[in-house]
Every structure is written in C-alpha cells, then in structure tokens.
C-alpha cells in the first residue's frame, strides 16, 4: 500500500512540475505542437500564441517581469487604459526575440476570421494579454529579455 501511495505522489509531483515554464517554452520553441485553432486558418504561430495565452495562470504570483512588473495581473485584467485613454497593457512592452514577434504578430489570421483579438474570457483564457504575458515571462526566464 505504501508503495502505491509513494508512486502516486511521485506521479503527481512529476506532472505538476512539468506544467509551467518548461511546457510554455516547448510550445514557444515549436508552435507546431500547439493544438489547432480553426480561426487561425492553419497559421502555426497563431495556434502557438492562442495555446500560450491559456497558460498565463501558470506564471507564479510572485513573479515580476524584470523584477518590477506584475504581468500576471496585466494578463488577468486584459487590455487596460489610463484616465487619458492611453493603453497601459502589455502591448507597450518590447519583445526581444524574433520568435516572440512571430507569435504575437500571428493574430492577423485569427482577426481575419473572428473580426477581433481574443481577450480574457469567463473561462479564464488569457487572450491577447495572456499570450503576451507568457511570451514576456519566457523571454525573461530564458535570458532573452534585455
């Protein structure tokens, strides 16, 4: 019985440790692995971005981009604006890697089909800001952000 409990505990630990940055980075580096989204019209980077946008909740609550910015809260709130109507969301952050720019720029295919950019929904999918948060997190944690 103890062997079963230990095996079960090790399985849970190994599955939960795979979630997060390693899983995000895997899709980031190879967006072909992402589930297909019909609205992306076959664009693998669009599939990758949408898949990454759903992983924003895996960013640790204590994490701060470049030690300063709470990008997880930005992802949760979606695109937001200040009193003067200026965007204060993640779209104002710089993406440093070509792969990051390909992923974030891929939403044109999605927009052509759906007519809008995906935003956070009641199911907790992070939409555009969630995808950007995950990409920024990946860049920062992998030493790509300057």
Secondary structure, 3 states (H helix, E strand, C coil): CHHHHHHHHHHHHHHHHHCCHHHHHHHHHCHHHCCCCHHHCCCHHHHHHHHHHCCHHHCCCCCCECCCECHHHHHHHCCCECCCCCECCHHHCCCCCHHHHHHHHCHHHHHHHHCCCCECCCCCCCHHHHHHHHHHHHHHHCCCCC
